[in-house]
Amino acid sequence: MLLARAPPPPPLALAASYSTNPERALRIRSTPSSRAAVATASAAAKPAASSRFEQKRKQVASVANPLVKHCVKLRLSAAYRRSCRRLLLVGLAPILEMCRFEVDAIDYLLLLDGVGVPEELLEFSGDVVFVSAAVMKKLSGMPSVDSTEAIAVMHMPRHFRDLGSHEDGGALDGLFNDHPKRILVLDGIQDPGNLGTLIRSACAFKWDGVYLLPACCDPFNEKALRAARGASLQLPIVSGTWHDLHELMTKYNMKMMAGHPESSRDASKGIHSLSKELADSLLNESLCLVLGSEGNGLSSETLQACELVNIPMEGTFESLNVSVAGGIFLFMLQPKYQIDSRILTP
């Protein structure tokens, strides 16, 4: 959607000093400005909402502000994101996609000076912070602000669990639904675009969750979030070790399979071919599917623990991009209730 720009406001005096606490740094004197009103007819029809944003309006113009430092660290550090249980979402389109599921998950909405609050976010009750172009460039990591007019600081999804953390521990209870039928396991997927796309596909085909083995990139990396298109807020995601995964598979009596190229020399056992017959034979079984990275392939633990299955292909091609191959596997091996729902839908 297009965001309307209102006339620039009078210059504001910056605070003389900043606290190391991002919350306190936001307690800057509210300043009324015509930019806080959305320059659209729909926004004009909601004066109460516009008035609320005027009252809660905050301004940050310096890249030295503690909130700016906090946001940059959220963008760059997976460990910091997990310790804060917060993530940074860059760009209006992904923000609006996320807000379809959890608008209350937003702590701060940061808008470029001169940009009105989007109509879809007029009901947002959190802090709206208007930032200078220099601050927006710092926050987004982009060379310009032409395509970045909004950033959100959001709570990490409640259903994300890191079994190696002190907070989440190693408890396996409540990770997925009571009787998961399909879990996607990612083994060393380091490309955030591929990882986000796989999460999105798993959500689209109604898999019960995603399990991330060590060496996977962070699912809340900005590129992974962008590729997932909101699926990261809907689907349970668990990060853990092979030991935890073995316990999980034993608990739910899940069959373990892994996608693997037929021609690969490191496969010491037979490989099944993905087919409708194979998919039909697994409809009533609980299944865990492991996919590895394109560069390193599957780990030795995966090769030892799983039955291997490949996608038959013509010609000289040996493998597909992991997100493409994953989409095929996830569609073909989707749970029975998902297939039944399509058959019953007129």
N, C-alpha and C positions, 0 to 999 in steps of 0.2 A: 504494500500500500504506500501511497505518497504521503509524506508528512508535510504539513503546511508550516512555513516559517513566518513568524511575526516580526515586527520591527525590533531592532536591538534596544536593550534597556539602557538607562543611564549607568555609568561606571560605578562599581561597588568598591568600598574600602575593604581590603583583605584583613583578616585577623593577624595580629602582630605575632602571635605564637601559636603552636599547635601541640596538642597532647599526643602521647603515644597511643592513646586509646581511640580507635576509629569511631566508636559510638560518641565520645565526647567531641571529637573533631567536627561532627555534624551539627553540633549545637551552635550554629552560626546564626546571627540575627536574620530572621525571615525578612525578605524584601519583596514587596508587591511589584509585579511586572505584568505587562500585557502578554508577555510570552507564555505565562502560565496557563492562559486560556487557549483551548484548541480552536484554531481558526477554521472551523467547519460548522455547518448548520446543525449537525447532530450534537456537537459539543455545546453549542449555544442553547440547545434545548435542555441542557442539564446544568443549570446555574449552581445548584447545590454542590455538585461534584467539582466544578471549576473553583468555587469558593473554597472548598476544602483543600485543593491543591495550592491555592494562593496562600492559605494559612500555614501549610506545612512545607512550603517551598524552601529549599536550601541551596547554597551556592558554593562551589569549590573551583577556584581558579589557579591554584598553585600545585605543581607536581610534587611538592614537598609535603602536602597534606597527608597525615597518617592514613586516612581512608584510601587515598591513591596508592600508597605503599602496600597496604593490606590487599587491595584488589590486584595489583601487579603480581604480588607473591602468590595469590590464589591462581592466577593464570599460569604461572611458571612452575610451581612446585606441587607435585602430587602429594608429597608427605604433608605439606602445609594444608592442602585442601582436606585431607583426611583428619588431621588434628583439629581443624576448625569445624569440620562437617559442613563446609560451605564450598560452592563452586562459582565460577564466573562464566556467564553466558554472553557472548559478544554478538551483537546484531539484532535488529528488530524482528526479522522473520523467525529465527529460532526462539526468541523470547515469546512471541505470540503462539508458536507451536507448543511450547512448554506450558503456557498459561491455559491452554485448553484442558490440562490435567490438574495443575496445582498452582493456581495464581497466588495462593496464600504462602507458597514456598519462597516467594521473593522477599528479601530483606530490604534491599535498596534498588531503585530504578534510577539509573544515571542517564541523563539526556544531554545531548549537545546543546549549548546555548542557542536559543532561537527556535528550537524544535518544540512543538506542542505535544502534550500527552496524547498518545493514540486513543482513539475512541474505545478500542477493546480493553484498555487499561484504566478507564475512568472509575471503575469500581475498586481499583487497587487501593489498599488501605495503609500500605507501608510508606517509607520515606522516598520522596522524589528529589533527586539531587541534580541540579543543572551544572554542567562543567564546561570549562573553556576548551577550545580546539586543542591546545597543547596537552591538557589533561586527558582528553579523549584519545589522542594519539598514544600517549603513555600507557593508558589502560588497555587499549586494544592491541598494541604492538604493530599497528598498521602504519605505513608511511604517510597516509593522509586520512582525513575523516569523511571523504566523499561518500563512502558506502557504509560508514559506521556512525549511526546517530543515537544508538541506544545500547546500553550494557546493563545486565542485571546481576546482582549478587543474590544467590539462591541457597537455600538449605539443601544439603545432600539428601537424596531420597531416603525415606525411612527403611525401605526394603533393601538397601545396599548394606552388605555385611563384609567386613574384612576379618577373617578368622585369625589373622596374625596380630591383630591389634589388641591392646589391653581392654578397650571398651567392649569389643564384640566377642573376644575370647574364642574358644574352640568349640562352643556348643553348636550342635547340628540341628537342634530343635527350632522349628519355625523359620527355616531358611527359605523354603518354598511352600507350596500348598500341602495339604495333608498327605496326598498321594500323587506326587509328581509322575507324569507319564513320559515327558520329554524334557531333557536337560541338554543344552548345548555347552560343551566344554571347549575353551580356547587354550591352546598350548603354545605359548611363546609368540602370540600375534603382537607384533610391535608397531605396525602401521596403524595410526589412529583412524584413518579413513576406512580401512578394511574392518577394524574392530567395531566401529560405530555402525557400519553397514550390516554387519552380521547380527548385531543386537537388534537393529531395525527389522531385519528379515525374520529373526526368531520371534519377535513380537507380532509381526504380520501373520505368521503361520501358527500362532497360538501355542508356542512352546512355553513350558512352565518357568523357565529361567535360564540364566547364563552363569557358568562357573569359570572363573579366570585362574589358570595355573600361573606359577611364578614366571617372570620374564614377559608377561603381557603388558602392554602399555596401559595407562590409566584410562578407564572408561569415561572419566570426566575431564580429560584433556579437551581443549576447546575444539579441535578438529574432530575428535571422536563424538563429542556432543552434537556438532553440526551434522555429521553423517548419520547419526542415530535418529534425528528428526523427532525428538520427543519420546522415543521408545525407552530411553534410559530412565525416565520417570515412571514408566508403566510396568516394566518387567523386573522381577527380582534378579539382582546381580550379586554374586558372592565371589570373593577373592580368597584363595586358600591354597594349600599344598596338596600333593598327591596322597599323602596320608589321610587328610580330611576327606578327599574325594573317594578314596576306597571305603572309608567308613560310611559315607553317604550312600554309595551305590549298594553296599551290603544292607544297610538299613532299609532301603526301598526296593531291594531285590531287582536292580536294574541291569539290563544287558548292556555291555560296553562295546561300542563299535567306533572305528576311526576311519575317516576319509584318507585314502592313500593312493598315489599313482600306481597303476598296475606294473609299470616297467621299472619301478624303483628297486635298486639292488639291496637296499637295507631291510627289505621285508623277508624274513626267514620263514614265513608261513603263507599258506594260501590266501588269496584275496578274492572276495565275493565281488560280483558286478552288481551295481545298483540297477534294479529293475522293478517293474510293478509287482512281479511275483515275490521278490524279496520284501518289498514294502508291505504287501498284503500279509505276509507271514509274520510281520512284526506289529501288526495293528493292535493286537491285544496284549503286547508286552510293554513293560516299562523300559525305556531306552535312553542311554546316555551316548551322545555322538561327540567325538573329539575331532577337532580340526587344528592343524598345525600351520606354522608360518611357511611362506613360499621359500624363504631363504634357507632355513634350517630343517624344515620338515617336522616330523613328529619326534618327540623325545623318546629315549630308550624305554622309559617307564610306560609310555603310551603304547609303543610297539609290543611290549611284553604283555600288557594287561588287556588289550582290545582285539577283537576280531576286525579285520581290515576289509574295507569296501572301496571300490573305485567307480568312477563314472566312465562308462565305455565311450570312446571317441573314435572317429574316423581319421584317416590320414596319419601324419607324423607327429601330431601334437601329443605330448605326454601329460600335460597338466593344465589347469586353469588357474586364473587368479583366485585366491582363497575366498574372497567375498562372492565371486560368481559361482564357484563350486559349492560354497556353503548355501547359497540360495537354492540351488538344485537339490541338495541333500535335505534341507529344511522343508522344502515343498513336498518332495517325494515321501519323506518319513514323518510327516506331520501327524499329530494324534488323531485317533479314530473319531473323537467327538467333533473335531474340526471338519473332517471329511463328511461325516453324517450331517452336520449343519448345512453344508453346501448342497447336499443331495436333497434335503428336506425343504430348502428355500425355493419357492416357486420362481 
